[in-house]
Amino acid sequence: MYQARQRTNPTSNGHSLNQRRQFLNTTASGLGMAALGSMLTDDEFMTSSTASDELVNPLAPRKPHFDPKAKACIFIFMAGAPSHLDLFDEKPVLKERHGQPLPPSMLEKVRFAFIKKDKALLQGSPYKFSKHGESGMNLSELLPKLGSVADDLLLVRSLHTEQFNHHPGQLMMQCGRGTFGLPTMGSWLTYGLGSETQNLPGYVVLNSGRGSSGGATLWQSGFLPSTHAGVLFRNQGEPVLNLANPAGIPMSLQRAGLDALKDVNSNRYNEINDPEIAARIASYELAFRMQTAAPELIDLSKESKQTLEAYGVERGEPKDLGGRGKQGDTYRSFARNCLLARRMVERGVRFINIIYASWDHHSNLPKELPYNAGCVDQPIAALISDLKQRGMLDSTMVVWGSEFGRTPLGENRNGKREVGTGRDHHPYSFSMAMAGGGLKGGLTYGETDEIGWHATENRVHINDLHATMLHQFGLDHLKLTHRFQGRDYRLTDVGGRVIPEWIH
């Protein structure tokens, strides 16, 4: 079993770990962070059966604790927190009580980011909900395409978190705790399972919209080796900055230079057996191979017209809508990212994080929420359908998630006693949607109270979500650990439980 006690390599020493990070962050234009250990086997520095393989080859494929259902994850992170009350969790009582205050007793110990408690009023959703599929899953009119794949969705309405501000909340969802310096989900997955691709990183990040408040901390490797950090890709132009050769430098010349470096480093490796030397060679080799693989990845010219239209790759921007979620040609960018995610899974990438911001609708919900929902609805539905048609959905977990929900109260940050046009941060209940990876489709799990304030039935903590996701990859969340500063850390911190009702 893959546990911290087996990690007796030099990176368990703080000094050596700092050396490794410093080296990998300055190697091959930052691509040392993405160096794939499987290259080392190709380059005959070791075989997969040697004990030293784990020490210097951290991304070599490894066996899970038990048979997995999932092999890859596409985590679509809706940074800023969508309103579950307007998208996933219909509340007729909240609509009936629109404009009414809550009893002071309900607000006494509640923290808000901006709402003024003494004048806050309930705000019902103006959007209609309808049932979809054989399962009768109830979804907002803002998500009609997602409704078409309802029978493939696991809709969870009872999540809760301790964090009520964005950056800590985003870290909580990505890292299991709302603090800096911790590895993200993608880092833990590649740490536990390695990668199945030789020419691309095992953990890739794609951005749309204006960028999340959490920034690069949402794909950090934390105290894990830097090879497990996410690599930010662009969906057009040069996929990774500084990946291409400088003008006038042919591939043959670069190959000759790399071969010379490889010979020098190989001699030194044979003398002192330092795994950092092998990691250096791997980072250079990955950068070289990515010069061909990455441009091919983002070239959609061989995709059928039907596929491009299904994802909405050439969609135009809607008129009279926009706001926080709009940054450039956002609709096309997000559609491309969803299609690229499918292509990455086909090429063996383990974890793809698509980040779309921002859903932080403190105001202007009538224009901004329909814009954001319209941006993501079609491509995500197309992604799920596409994976299913290709026989890939059973082994690919697709997740729609965010850091928390939005309040049943309207925002009134100016202290006015009137219903606002936005909602504040709400950690006490929110919704997520998942599909594939051995999870049950057509299932609505958990409930909130009549106004959507508290998760009341089958409550799910973020650590429970992570434990269940890891389980689908054949990993026991209690055993996937790393010793750091005298403690065995894990993604689920000191909590977490697998939720069997979600699993086929």
Stockholm file with secondary structure:
# STOCKHOLM 1.0

chainA/1-504         MYQARQRTNPTSNGHSLNQRRQFLNTTASGLGMAALGSMLTDDEFMTSSTASDELVNPLAPRKPHFDPKAKACIFIFMAGAPSHLDLFDEKPVLKERHGQPLPPSMLEKVRFAFIKKDKALLQGSPYKFSKHGESGMNLSELLPKLGSVADDLLLVRSLHTEQFNHHPGQLMMQCGRGTFGLPTMGSWLTYGLGSETQNLPGYVVLNSGRGSSGGATLWQSGFLPSTHAGVLFRNQGEPVLNLANPAGIPMSLQRAGLDALKDVNSNRYNEINDPEIAARIASYELAFRMQTAAPELIDLSKESKQTLEAYGVERGEPKDLGGRGKQGDTYRSFARNCLLARRMVERGVRFINIIYASWDHHSNLPKELPYNAGCVDQPIAALISDLKQRGMLDSTMVVWGSEFGRTPLGENRNGKREVGTGRDHHPYSFSMAMAGGGLKGGLTYGETDEIGWHATENRVHINDLHATMLHQFGLDHLKLTHRFQGRDYRLTDVGGRVIPEWIH
#=GR chainA/1-504 SS CCCGGGCCSGGGSHHHHHHHHHHHHTSGGGGGGGCCTHHHHHTTSCCTTSTTHHHHCTTSCCCCSSCCSCSEEEEEEEETCCCHHHHTCCCHHHHHTTTCCCCHHHHTTCCCSSCCGGGCCBCCCCSCEEEETTTTEEEETTCHHHHTTGGGEEEEEEEECSCCSHHHHHHHHHHSSSSTTCCCHHHHHHHHHCCSCSSSCSEEEEEEETCCTTGGGGGCCTTSCGGGSCEEECSSSSSSTTCSCCTTCCHHHHHHHHHHHHHHHHHHHHHHCCHHHHHHHHHHHHHHHHHHHHHHHHCCTTSCHHHHHHHTTTCCCCTTCCSTTCSSSHHHHHHHHHHHHHHHHHTTCSEEEEEEECCCCSSCHHHHHHHHHHHHHHHHHHHHHHHHHTTCGGGEEEEEECSCEEEEEECCTTCCSSCCSCEEEECSCEEEEEECTTBCSSEEECEECTTSCSEEESCEEHHHHHHHHHHHTTCCTTTCCEEETTEEECTTTTCCCCCGGGBC
#=GC SS_cons         CCCGGGCCSGGGSHHHHHHHHHHHHTSGGGGGGGCCTHHHHHTTSCCTTSTTHHHHCTTSCCCCSSCCSCSEEEEEEEETCCCHHHHTCCCHHHHHTTTCCCCHHHHTTCCCSSCCGGGCCBCCCCSCEEEETTTTEEEETTCHHHHTTGGGEEEEEEEECSCCSHHHHHHHHHHSSSSTTCCCHHHHHHHHHCCSCSSSCSEEEEEEETCCTTGGGGGCCTTSCGGGSCEEECSSSSSSTTCSCCTTCCHHHHHHHHHHHHHHHHHHHHHHCCHHHHHHHHHHHHHHHHHHHHHHHHCCTTSCHHHHHHHTTTCCCCTTCCSTTCSSSHHHHHHHHHHHHHHHHHTTCSEEEEEEECCCCSSCHHHHHHHHHHHHHHHHHHHHHHHHHTTCGGGEEEEEECSCEEEEEECCTTCCSSCCSCEEEECSCEEEEEECTTBCSSEEECEECTTSCSEEESCEEHHHHHHHHHHHTTCCTTTCCEEETTEEECTTTTCCCCCGGGBC
//
